[in-house]
């Protein structure tokens, strides 16, 4: 029998890849995760987790730890400019499904998944995948930029919208492998704040959807009255369409878009006063796919954004 490095070779150590890795670990299925970045530094702002996701995380043993750092979302308020349209209680979710809706700092959640996946024992950092080869009678071969090969029974591409595994499937099926995603003309901005001292007990656990005339913004509660926010707007001026994440972004850049917009938790009602409390901000271009390979072919499968990119400002 041909040598394999692991039964499952997972490409990408994002949320999807590490969740799959934690599942494999729980089921005693051997696996290896290949991540192109050299370190797992903070990326993104926050994430909202619904009961269906929390049930899986509970089975993986992550849920108790997540509860220590996440915030239960009690209510969702919907606004049209400065007028409140509606307010929905989310507390019934826990009664109905056994789990609440949680809002968490994304990097803290990512670190929990990394620990559940076995950390450096199973995750190889700095391993940029360039090809996947699936030939009958041989193990699946996952090839990195330096020429190193990892062999397994199955390969899973969880490597995002610019997925190398997806390109390999496109190539195998005779589809176009370059220029398979296109810029939508929209940009999303996000960030996470330090604790907002002006927020009281009535604001704890409250999320807001802000529907402005020219943009959309959602804000979500985190522990200790901090907030994470994410919004989308049509791009103006020059945008580097070749990259997803912007090379640089400051709170001032975000305030040019949202600064004068209303927000119920902001001092003086202006969102700029929340953005100024940001400890980290991010901007990225929103892309969509224009070529659609099968989500699996033979012993190679796609997962998450590699298969079907999620609308970025949903916070999922």
Buried (B, 14 or more C-beta within 10 A) or exposed (E): EEEBBBBBBBBBBBBBBBBBBBBBBEEEBBBBBBBBEEEBEBEBBBBBBBBEBBEBBBEBEBBEBBBEBBBBBBBBBBBEEEEEEEEEEBEEBBEEBEBBBBBBBBBBBBBBBBBBBBEEEBBBBEBBBBBBBBEEEEBBBBBBEEEEEBBBBBBBBBBBBBBBBBBBBBBBEEEEBEEBBEBBEBBBBBBBBEEBEEBEEEBBBBBBBBBBEEBBBBBBBBBEBBBBBBBBBEBEEEBEEEEBEBEEBEBEBBBEBBBEBBBBBBBEEBBBBBBBBBEBBBBBBBBEBEBEBEBBBBBBBBBBBBBEBEEBBEBE
